[in-house]
Amino acid sequence: MIPTLTNWRSRLRGDPAAWLLDYAGNPSVYFWFQRDVVGRPEDAAALVRARELILFSAPVQALFAAQNASGYWDNPDALDAPRYRTTLWQLALLAELGVPRNSRRARAACEFILQNFLRDDGELTGLTDEAAAGLLLRTLVYFNGHVDPRLLRAIDALATRVPACTPGAAVFAVWTLADLLNHRPTSKALEALAQGEEIILDALARGAFSTFGAFPSFDETDALLALRVLAQRSRAGDPRAGGVIEKIWEKQEENARWSLDKTLNEIVRLDANDASKWATLNVLRVVTKL
């Protein structure tokens, strides 16, 4: 734990809560702020209502309108190319927005992937790199991974590859395994998590992450995403992350708000204003866990 960083409230230049809780403009941020920062359960009545608003929000409906009836986006032969237009990116964005886990359209995309791109040995095809595979698996876990034996084989294969991961790939691998751990704790997953966390922390210590806030969370160079994943595992307070956390604090603007370094995606453009609710939410996801 880093003693000088634990009193996060004293370092805020205001209170961003009312801004983040304005769910009429962004029900997704409202939902995640309530769940991840305030600590309300997903089945709380207010969060159930928020999820309904998310499902019928303009960005989500635009994503579904662009989806092929077979379940994919843009290219049926690849999951991540062209970048930010194909199935991986749109399905991952739906999860990031907080679309209900039982969404029929999202589940159709999951089934398209599992039927067409998952080999019997658990390896995924149609992807260009290990980071993309980790992001895809994390997204599939979000929608239905902890109950699908086909996907569990893929996650076991991912856990085996963690020691050889790049820092960016380790971020998505740890994110996937941490989400799965709530439903299916295994010794293999726990060992891979520990290995992945060390890769990320060592990379943070040597300044290997060059971006400080991207949305959606697709960028393997994003230090804020790395911290968010570590915070989920109560590891963001490790001294090796201290220098990067100080940089995050230095980027704070008036009224306790942060801006994005990058806005990604092609079908819908989200939160590209000077002050970003998504960047601010992700900072709070980190600092509240120090």
N, C-alpha and C positions, 0 to 999 in steps of 0.2 A: 504493500500500500504506500502511496506517496502522500505524506502528511500535509504538504502545502496545497494539495489539490482536492482534499476531501470535502472542504466546506464550499461546495459549488454554488450555493445560493448567494453567498457574499460576493461572488465574482460576476453575477449577472447584472447587466446595466438596465434593469427594469424587470418586468414580469410578462413573459410572452404567452401566458396561459390563455387569456381571453381571446387573443388573436388565433391561437391554435385550436381553440374550442368553438370557433365560428364554423359549425359543420355545414351550414347552407352553402358556403363557398367551396369547402373541401371536406366532404364527409370522411374521406380516407385518413387525412391527418387527424381529424377529431377521433376516429376510431383508434388509431395506433397510439395517439397521445394518452387517451384514456386507459388503454390496455398496458402499454409498455412503460409509461412514466408515472401515471397515477396509480396503476396496479389493479384496475377493475377487471373482473373476469369476462371472457368473451360472451358468456351467456347472460350477462346483465342486460336488462330490458333496453337501456339506452344504446348499448352497443349492438344489440340485435336490430334495432331500428336503423342505426347508422349503416349497418351492412346492407340493408334493403336499399337505402339511398345510394350507397356505393354501386350496387348492381345496376341501378337504373340511371347512374350519372352519365353525362355526355361523353367523357373519355372512354368509359367502359363500353358503352353502346357503340362508339366509333370503332373500337377494337373488334367487337363481335361482328359488326357490319362488314369488316374487311376479311373475316374468317371464311375459308372455303367450307362447303357443306360436309366435306370429309374430315374436317377438324384442323387442317393446317392453315398457315398463312404464307402467301406469296410463292413459295417454292416447295413442291412436294418431295423433292429429291435431296434436300439439305435442310438441316435444322437451324443453322446460324449464318447462312450466306444467301443473299446479301445481308450485310450487317445491319442490325436494328430493324429489319423489315420482316424477317421470317419467323417461324414458329417459336423458337426458343425465346426470342426477345419479347414477343407479344404475350406469351403465356407467363413469362417471368414478370412482366409489367402488371398483368392482372393480379398476380399474387402480391406484388408490392403495393398495389392499390387496396388490397384487402377484400377482393371479391370473395363471396361466400365459398367455402371449401367444397360444397356440394353442387356448385354451378354446373349445369348440364353442358353448356358450351365449353367450359374449361375442361371438364372431364372428357369430353369428346376429343379435345386436343391431346390430352394425356394418353388416351387409348390409341390414337393415331401414332403417337411416338412409340409406345410400348409394342405395338404390333409390327411396326415397320422399321424401327431403328435399334431394337434391343436384341443382341445375340444371346444364344443359350448360355454362354460363359459369363454373362453379366456386363459385357462391354457394349457401350453405345456407339453407333455409327452416325454419320451425317454431321459430325462436328469437327471443327478445325483445331481445337486445342483443349488442354486439360481444364483450364479455367471455365470454358464454356460447358464442359461436361459437369463440373461441380455446380454451376448455376442451374443447369437443367435439372439435375437430381434434387437440388434444394427445392425447386419449383414443384417437381412431381411429388416430393414428400409433403409439401404444403397442401396439395389437393387430395392425394390419396395414398401416399407412399407407405405409411406404416401398416397398411393392411394388405398390400399387394405383393405376393411372393416373387413375382417377376422383378419388381423394382428392388426388393431387398437383395436379390442377387447382384444387381448393379451397384448397390451401396456397399456391399461386401467387397466388390472389386475395387471401388473407389478407396475404401479404407486401406487396402493392400498397397495402393500406389502413393499414399500420402508422404512417406519418407522421401520420395524423389520429387515432390512437388516444388514448383517455383513459389515465391511468396504469394503472388496473386492467386494461383491455383489453390494454395493452402487456405486462403481466406474462404473461397467457395466450398472447399471440402469440409472445413470446420463448421461452416454455416449449416451445411447439409447434415452432418453427423450430430451436431448439437440439437437440431430440430428433431431428428429421429430418436435421439436418446430419451426424450420425454415419453416415448411409446415403446421402445425396444432396446433397452440397455444391454450391451454385449461387451465382453472383454476386448474384442477386436476394435469395436468402435471407440471405447475409452482409450485404448492405447494409441489409436490413430489421432484422436482428438488432442491428446497430450503432445504428440509429435508435431501436429499441425500448428498448435499454439506456439510452440517453441520456434518454429520456422517464421511465423508472423512476427513474434516479439523481437527476434534477432534482426529481422528485416527493418522493423520500425526503428530499432536502435541505431542502425547504420544509414537511415534516411532513404530507404529503397522505394518508398511510396511517394509519388510526385504530385498527386492530385489531392485536394482537400475539400471534398464534397462534390459528388456527381449524383444526378437523378435521371432516370432510374438507376438502381445500384448494380450497374453492369460493368463498371470500370475496375479492372484488377489492379490498377495503380492507385486506387483511392484509399488514402490513409484513414479517412473518416469511416469508411466501410470496414476496414480492418479493425479499427477500435470498436465499432458497433458489434462486430462478431465476437471480439474478445470480451466485451462487456456482458454479452449474453452468457458467457462462461465465467463471469466474475474474475477476469484476468486483465482488464484494462488498467487496473491500478498497479501493474508490474512496473518497476522503475525503468525498464527499457522503453516503455511507452511514454515516459514523462516528457521528453522533449517535443514529441509530436502533439501531445495534449496541450502543452503551452502554446504551440503554434495555432492550434484550434482556438484557444482563448484569445489570442492576438487578432484573430479574424472577426471577432465579435463586433457588431455594429450597434447603433443606438437602439434602445428599446429591447435589448437582449435578442437580437436577430442575427442570422447568418445568411450569406449568399452562397450559391453554388459556383463551383469552378467550371462544371460542365453540365449541359442539359442534353441527354441522349434520347433516342427513339426517333422514328420517322413517321409513323402513322398518326400519332397525336403528340402535340407539343405541350409540355406541362411545366408550370412553375418556373418560367424563365425570367421572372421579375427580379429587380435588384435584391430584395429581401425574399428569401425562400422559406416557406413553411416546411418543406421537406428537409432542407439543410438544418434548420433550427430543431426540428423534431429529432433528427439523427444525432445532433450534438447532445441534446438532452437525454437520449437513449444511452449515451456514453457517460456523461458527467454524473448522472444520478446513480450510477453503479460504481463509482470510484470509492 
